Amino acid sequence: MKITKFTGVPALKRQLDRHPVYGAVRNIDDLRAFMEHHVYSVWDFMSLLKYLQRDLAPTAMPWMPTGDAAVTSAQRFINEIVVGEETDDGLPDAKGNPTFISHFDLYIGAMEEVGADTAPVKAFLKSVQRNGIEKALKIAKIPEPARQFMQATFGFIGTEKTHIVAAAFALGREQVIPGMFRALLADMNISKRKAPLFYYYLERHIHLDDELHGPLSLKLLSHLCKGSDTKLRAASKAGCEAIEARIAFWSGVQAALPSSRKTLKTK
């Protein structure tokens, strides 16, 4: 199944690919502000993924075989994506040995490398642990665009419908991330020398999502919607809503960048 099967999604994807936020990152202060917002979407991505893993490849004792090749394929797809997102290849250590790292922890390292403030997101995660996600979204000090984006994400999860969550994940994340990150690399005024870990994060995501996770996520969504026009329409709607949430998020991030605020003040 191709992305064109999901009504409205291709047009929104093109709009997202052309968002002006990518070119609005003009200096290191802009990059810090960008990352201090974007880190929340890096984190909530994993909740979409882990919901799907919990539903499609649950852990249980004693283990029982599925006896269904299609179900086993879906389990393989989701587990393969989890490996790449939760335990990806990190940069070699000082002795040249391989390392493994989650994309969230990699992003935190990239933030620290450029001097971005990681304290708010770490405090938010502690609040999630203590109070649960609903309360944490209300009480934690979160940038408003990030709060609204996460509310949309957990709204999809709250439907408790696997095909809806899979649509938000496949169409709203895996299918659009390579285009977003390519545009960011092309348009932002930050060199690889200034932010090597951030570049590694972006380039790694482009490679994984374009060549592996993107196709796998579409196969998974196709499996979940197979034979149901109702599910296909619902998946299209969820995919559109997920991309619209990202567009709104990027607009909020752009408005919060120091260069953007200075431009507004001089007008």
Beta strands, then each sheet from edge to edge (+ up, - down):
strand 1: 88-89
strand 2: 100-101
sheet 1: 1+ 2-
end
